[in-house]
Amino acid sequence: MIHICLSCDINYIQHMAVTMSSILYNEDDNRKLFFHVIHNGGLTEDIIKKINKLTSLKPFQLNTYCVDADFYKRLENVPVKGRFTETVLYRIMAPSILHDVSKIIYLDSDIVVTQNISGLWDMPMRNHSLAAIDNFPFPDHMSDVGIPREGPYFNSGVLVMDLELMRREETEGKAIDFVKKSGHLCRAPDQDVLNAVFYNAYLRLPPKYNARHLFFMPSFYLNKKLYHAVRQYYGDDDFNEAINSPIIIHYAGPSKPWHYENKNRLKSEYWKYLRMTPWSEYQFDMSWGKFVEKWTPESFKYYAWNLIMPGVLKKAIKKYALTNKN
């Protein structure tokens, strides 16, 4: 049995269904699937019935978990704003929410799976409680939360979690302690917390299991600085496999494949699996305003500061800010 954990709010139910349909369509007939969905009250009985119609692709089991207000009190020091919602924090508490499950693959709900996921599930964990795919680091951002500037730093959108080992290692308690002390400094809420707790203590997976949106954007290859910054973290074979034969496509970032203006060359994969769901009649979100809204001042400053601004200018700005902080 392969256990897969997803989380969503009312706005992401359709997109979560796309993730599920892509898994069901591509998984081997002899492998059984069990989905665990953590939500904040948006999964009504009617929506659960719609989700269960995906059994037409392949039979599966489904459990849902509705979190209560007490959940947020433990993590309320983590800023959740802009394009992030509270649902991103659910994975941090997975060991206690899914208290009778020993292992999961956690997936964000802006993902499609293009091949069977059993290879990821069957991969030996080598005594690690967490497996993830490296993200290129953001040095200033990371140093704010106590992570060395040189990394490593992983993306939290695809995780293999040994929940039983996590419970023994009390990683959830460590995460809560970190949140109390430094949660207010996090810019990528759950990702920063998990990287702080599992710094240099996670199993690195090849990027084909989390091929992120940048890999499929024309602008990525035109921006030489960004391209080389990303490429140095992956070997040639791993990177070429990720862009030519990705197993998991992760549409991370503010622009999504359901936005009309999205330029991702593999956005058609999203629409392919959407047509297999009860939400198959959905059309493009034509509202450019919503896309612009996603690019909040915080989002723009985050990318501009970490990827565009020269180091000398960063130092000058920091020096000025410290000199004039009063």
N, C-alpha and C positions, 0 to 999 in steps of 0.2 A: 504494500500500500504506500503510495506517494502522498505525503501530506503537504498541501500548499496553502499558505496563509496570505490573505489579501485584506486591505482595509479601504474604507470609502465613507464618504458622506453622501447626501442626497444628490449632489452635483456630479458625482463620479460613478454612479451605479452603472450607467450605460457603458462607460469605458472599462470598468471592471469586468463587465460581461464579455467585452471584446477580448480581454486578456484570457478569460476562462475558455471562451470558444476556441481561441487559437491553441490552447493547451489540449483541449479535448479532441480537436480535429487531428492533431499531429501525434498524439501519444499512441504507442503500440496497443493493440487490442488486448494483449495479455497482462497489461499493467493496470492496476486499479488506482483510482484517484479519489482523494478526500480533500475537499476545500473547506477551509476555515476562514470565515469572513468576520472581521471586527468592524463595528460601526457605531455611530453615535445616535441611533434611533431612526435613521432614514430607511431602514429595510422593513417595510410593512409586509403584511402577509401577501398582499397582491404582488408586490415586487419579488418576493421570494418565489411565488408561483411562476412568475415570468422567468426568473433565473433557472428554475428547475426544468423549464422547457428545453434547456441546453442538453438534457439527457438524450435528445434525438441525435446528437453528435456522438455521444458515448456515455454510458451510465457512470454516475459518480455519486459520492456521498457529500452532504453539505451540513455544516454546523455554523450557526451565527452567534455572535457574542456582542451584546450591547453594553458599552461602557457607561458608567454613571459619573456623577459629578465628583465623587471622591477620587476618581482616577486623575483628573486634572489638577487637583490640589497637590499631588505629589510632584507634578512637573510644571507647576504654574510659573516658575522662574524662567522658563525657556520662552523667549519671544517668538510668537507665531503670528506672522503678518505677511502682507503682500500675497503672493501666489501660494503660500503655505497655509495649511489648515491644521487643526488639532489632530487630524487623523494620521499625520506623519509620525506622531509620537507613539502610536500604538505598538510599533515593533519593539520599542524599548522595553515594554512591559509584557511582551509575549510569553516569557517563562511563567508568569503568574496567571495571565488571562487564559492561556491554553495549558492549564496546570496538569492535565492528564495526557498531554502529547509529548513525545520524547524528542522529535526532530521535525523541522519544517523547512520548506523553501519559502522564503518571504519575497513577494514581488510587489512592486508599485503597480498602480492601476493605469499607468500610461505606457503599457508594455504589450508587445505581441511576441508570441513564441512561434518560431517558424519550423522547428523540428521537434522530435520527442525530447521531453525534459528528463527522462529517466537517467540519461548519462550524467547529468548534474547531480541527481539524487544519489546515484550509486558511487559517486566519487568518494574515495576514502578521506576522512576528515583529519587523519594523522594526529589525533589527540587535541585538535583545536575545537573550540566550541563555536567558532564563527568562521565562515568562508565568504570572501567578497572579492570584488574586482577593483584594482587600483584606479583611482581617479588622479588626474594630474593635480598636484597640490597648489594651494593658494597661500604662499608663505606668510604674509602679514595676517591674514585671517586665522591661520592655524596657530601662530604664535600667541594670538589673543587668548586662545583657550588652552594653552599649555602644550601644544603639539609641536615638536621640532620643525623648523621651517623647511627642512629638506624632506620631510615626510618619513615614512609612507602615509598615505591618506586614501581611504577607499570610498567608493560610492555606495550609498545604503539602499539603492533601489532594487538590488538583487542580492539576497543574503541566504546562505544555508546556515541554519541555526540548530545546534545540538542543545535543545532546551533542557534536557536532563543534566548535561554537564554544566550548563549555565546556572542551573539551580544549585548545583553543588559548589560552584565557584562564586555564587552570590553576586553575579554580575549586575543583576537588577538593582541591588542595594548600592553597589558602587556607582551605578548611573545616577541614582537618586542623590547620592552624596555629591557627585560632581555637579548636578543641576543646582543644588542648594548653594554651592560655592561659586560656580562660574557660569551657570545657565544663562544669565543675562548677557553674556558675551557671545553667545552662539548666533551665527548668521544663517547657517543651514541647520535647522533645529535638531532633528534626530541624528543627522549625519555627524555633526560635531560631537554630540554626546557619545555616540558609539565609537567614534575614532579615538576619543580621549580614553574611554574605558578599555578598548581593545588595541591600543597603540602597539604596533609591531608584534601583535600576538594573534593575528588572524591568518588563515590559509589563503594564499593568493590564487585566484582563479584566472584563466585566460579571458581576454576581453570579448571573445565570441559569446560569452554568457551574459554580457551587459554592454552590447554595442550601442553607444549613446548617440543621441541625435547629431552631435557635431560631426561624426564620421560620415554622415550622409548629406551634409549641407555644402553646397558649392562654395560658400563664403569661407568655409574651414580651410580649403585648399588654396584659397587666394590670400589668406592671412598667414604669411610665412612665420611670423613670430608665434602665433597661436599653434600652428601646425607643428612646428619643431618643439614647442613646449610640451605638447601632448605626446608626440612620437617618441620622445626619449624614455617614456615609461613602459613601452611595449617593444618586444622584439619584432623583427620584420615579419617572421612567419605568423606570429600571433596577431599582429595588426592586419596583415593581408587576409587572414582567415576571418577576422571580425568584420571587415568591410565587404568581403566577397561571399561569405557563407555564415552570416550571424545566426546563432541559435536563438538568442533573445535580443530583440530590438527595443531599446528604451528611449522613448520620446521625451527625454528630460528637457527642462527649460520652459520658458513661458509660452513659446509658440508650439502648438500641438497639431497633429495631423487632421483634426476636425475643424481647424481654423482655415478659412479659405485661402489666406495669404501664406500659409506654411509652405516652405520650399524644400522640405525633406524629400529626397528622391525615393524613399521607401514608405512614404505616407500611404501609398495604395495598399500596403499590407494591412493597415488599420481598417480600411474600408472593405477589404476582402473578408475579414473576419467579422466585421460589424454586420454584414449581410447574412451571417449565419445566426444572428441573435434575434430576439423579439423586438429589438430596436432597429430593425433593418431599414425602416423608412426614413430614418434620420438623414437630414441634408446638411451641407456645410454650414458652419457658423460664419455668417457673412459680416459679423459686426467687428470691423477693424477697431472700433473704439474699445471693445473688450480686450483686444490684444494689446493696445497701447496702455490700457489700464493695468494689465499684468506687469508691464515694464514700469514698475513704480520707481520713484527716485532711489529707493534703497537697492532695487535690482540693478539699475543703471550704474549707480556708484560702485556696487559690488564688482561687476564685470569690468568697468572702466579702471578701477583701482588695481585689480589683480592682473589684468591682461593687457592693458593699453598703456597706462601711465608709466613713464620712465622711472627707474629707481632713484635717480638723483632728485627728481621733482617730488617723489614720495617723501624722501628724507627732509627736504626743505619744508614741505607742508606740515610734517609731523613736528619739526623743530619750531615752526611758527606757532602751531597749536599749543605746544607745551609752554612756550614763552608767553603766550597771550591767553592762557586758560582762565585767568581771573579777570 
